[in-house]
Structures are given as C-alpha cells and as structure tokens.
Amino acid sequence: MGNHCEPENTDRPGQRVNRRTLSQVTGRVGGRQERKQRTHQALLDAALRLVDDRGMASMSLREVAREAGIVPTAFYRHFVSMDELGVALTRQCIGTLRQLIRNARSTLTMRAVGESVRVLGRFVRDHSAELGFVARERYGGVAAVRAAIVGELRLFASELATDFARVPEFAAMNGEDLRIAGELMVSAMLNVVLELLDVPPNSSEEQQILDGATKQLRLIVLGMGAWRS
C-alpha cells in the first residue's frame, strides 16, 4: 500500500476549532450588529420625522421609540438619553450641511454667487428635513444640541475664512475679520434655508427668496473687497 498522508492539523492541542461553529457564531454576531445598527438609524430617522412638527425639547423618549417601532426600554441600548440622541442627530444632519457649505465654498465668488444660490435652492429641496433640523434647532431648547450646532457652525466659518484668505481681493482683511465674514456668510445661508422651507417649491415666493439671497451674498462679497482691517 502507498503511503497515505493525512492533512496537517495546525490547531494546537486543546485549541481545535470547529470551523462550522465559528462561522455560525460569526454570522450571528454580524447579524446582531446589523440589526442594532438598523434600530439605531431607525431611532434617528424617527426623531427627524417628529422634530419636523415640533422642537426637539418637546419630544419624549416614548414617542421616538413608538415612531421607530421599538419598546421604550430598548431605546437605552442605543442612547443614554434624549440629549445624546439629539447630539447624534445633529452630527448626522451637520454632515448634510457640511456638503452644502463645501459646495458654496468652491463657488462663492462675485461672478458665481447667482449659481451658488440656485444650487442652494435645489439642495434645500433635496435635504429639507436635515437642513431644517439644523436651522431650527440652533435656537432650540436642548442645550446639548445647540452647543453641537454652534461648534460645527464655527468650524464652517473658520474653513470659509481660510478660503477667503486665498482670494487676492480680500488681501486687506486680517484673520479675525475674515472669520467674522465667514460667520456672516454661514448665517446668511442658514436664514435662506429657513425661508425656503416655508414656501412651496418652484413658486414665485421661492424665486423672491433666491433673488434676495443673491443680492445679500453679493453685498457681503462686495463689502469684503472694500474692507480694510
């Protein structure tokens, strides 16, 4: 008879692993993680739907859990409090706002202000829930949410100031004045967001708001060009 070589067993004594069992356990763990992530996102989505009709401060944990389709006690597997949920929702919505500001930063020159405002109008329609949350809750009743929004808006203003510093027309402005100009720009855009959310899409009211926003942003850019620090 020829020699029959058994496959080498690389498992150490006492450490043999049933690979089928390992695969099943890994699958169960992965499935639990996916379900947990889905429930986590469902709570954020539920809060975003509810906050569209009221402020974050007036929402209860039970309402959010019911809207998400879970029992109230399950809420605590994802968030320790409604404040923590609000901060997580802020971060999610701020991501959308960051995209808007990034688009504006790349085109906000005197020649491109009109196109930037048109892009802003379309963006608001596509992301009304997220942008509405940020625009409204920055003055809302939940301190943790207000603080999170304020921190992000300051970061946006700082990023805008860095961009402005590279524009030759703004060379006479110092860093502090550029930062203030960035805050003005961010605040102006958020005010436009709020106004657009209150009018029908493609209406004459919407066009009036966009026309006014174009003039406002052009005035800011003109003033920056004439400013001497």
N, C-alpha and C positions, 0 to 999 in steps of 0.2 A: 504494500500500500504506500502511496505517496504521502509525503508529509502534509498535514493539513494545518495551516497557520490560523490561529484564532486572532481576530482583530484585537489590537492592543487596547486595553482598558486604561484610560488616562486618569480615571477617578481614583483618588486615594481611598484607602480602606476607611470605612465609616463615613465617607463623604460622597457616596454614589448618589446620583440624582436621577430620579425618574423624569425623563425629558418631557413625556406627555403631561405629567402632573405639573411640571414647571410651566409649560405652555398654557395650560388651563388656568393656573394661578395668575400668570402674567396677563392673560386675556381678561380675567375677572377684574384685576386691578385697573387695567386700562379702561374697561367698560365703566367701572365706578367713577374714575376720573372724568371720563367724557360726560357721564350723567351729572356729576357735580358741576362741571363747567356749564352745561346746558341750563341747569337750575340757577346757577349764579347769574348767567346772562338773562334768564327769564325774569329774575327779580329786578335787574337794571332796566330791562325793557318795560316791565310793569310800572316801575316808578316813573319812567319817562312819559308813559301814556297818561298816568294820573296827574302828573305835575303840569300837564298841558292845560288843565282846567282850574288849577289852584296852585298855591305856593307850596314849596317843599315842607315848610314848617307846619302846614295843616294836615299833612298826610300821616296816617298811622301805620304801624307795622302790620296790623291785621289786614288793613286794606291792601297793602302791597302784596302780602302773602296770598290773599284771596285772588287778586288780579293775576298773580303768577301761577296759580293753581297748586299751591302747596299749603300745608298746615303751618300756623304761625310759629310753632316750636322749631320747625325746620329752617326758619329764617336764620337762626343763630349759628347754623353750620357754615354760613357764608359771611355774615356780618355781625359784629358785636352790638351794633346799634343802628338806628336810622341815620345818625350823623355819619357813620362810616359808609353806609350805603350812599348817602348824598355826595360824599367826597369821591367815592369810586365812580359815581355817575358823572360828576364834574370832570374827572380825568378822561372819561370816555368822550364826553361832549367837547372838551377842550381839544382833543385830537382833531375833530372836525373843524373847529375854529382855527386851529394852527394851520390846517391846509388852506383855509380861506386867506389868512394873513400872509402865508407864504406866496400864494398866487398874487396877492396885492403887492407884496414887496418886489416881485420881479417885474411889475409893470407900472408902478405908481410914479410916473414922470408927468410933466405938464402935458406932453403930447398924448400920453396913453391913459390919462385919467378917465376919459369917457368910456373907453373899452373896459377899464378896470371896474367901473361902476356897473356896466352891463353884465360882466362876469359875476359880480357880487349879487345882482338880482337873480340870476339863474341859480347860483349856489344856494341862496336862501330858500328858494322854492324846493330844491332837491334835498335840503337838510334842515327843514323848518323846525322839527322837534328839538334837535340837538342845539342849534343856534338860539332858538327861543329860550331854552333852558338857561344857557349861559347869560344871555342878555337880561333875562328877568331876575335870575337868582343872584346876580351880583349885588342887588339891593334887597335880597330876600331876608327871611327871618332866621335862617340857620347859620350861625356864626362860622362853623367849620367849612361850610360850602362857600360862604362869602370870602373867607380867607384863602381858600384854594383858588377861587376865580381871580381874586386880586393878585395873588402871586403869579399866576400864569399871564395875566394881562401886563404886569410889569416886565415879565420876561419878553413878551412880544414887543413892547415899546423899546426895550433895550436892543433887541435884534433889529428893529427898524432904524434906531439911531445909528447902529453900526453900518447899516446900508447907506443911510443918508451921508455919513462921513466920507463915503467914497465918491459922492457926487460933487463935481467941481463947483456947481452953482451954490452949494451950501458951505463952501470952504471957510466963510467968515463966521460960522457958528461954532461955539465951543461944545464940549461933550454934554454939559448939563442942558444947554438949550436944545441940542439935538434930541436928548432924551425926552424933554418936555414936548417937542414937536412929535415924537413918536407916540407919546401918550395921547396927544390931541388927535392924531390920525386914527389910532385904535378906538378911542371913544367915539369919534365921528362915525366910523364904520359900524360900531355896535348900535348906535342910535338909528342908523339907517336900517339895520336888521330888524329892530323893534317896530319901526314904522311899516316896513314891508310885510311883516307878519300880520298886520291888522287890516290889510286891503286885499281884494281879490287879485289873483294872477292876471297879467295881461290887461289890466284895467287902466283907465285914464288916471286914477289915483296913484297906481303904481308908477306910471310914467312921470307924474309930477314929482314923486319922491326921488326917483332916479335922476331927474333933471336937477333937482335941488341939491342932491348929494354930489353931483358932478361939479356944480358951482362951488359948493362948500370945500371940497377937496382941492379944487384948483386955487381957491383963495388961500388955503393953508400952504400949498406949494409955492404960490407967489410970495406970500409973506416970508417964507423961509429963505427964498432967494434974495429978498431985500434986507433981511435981518443982519445986524452986526452985533456980535457979542462983545 
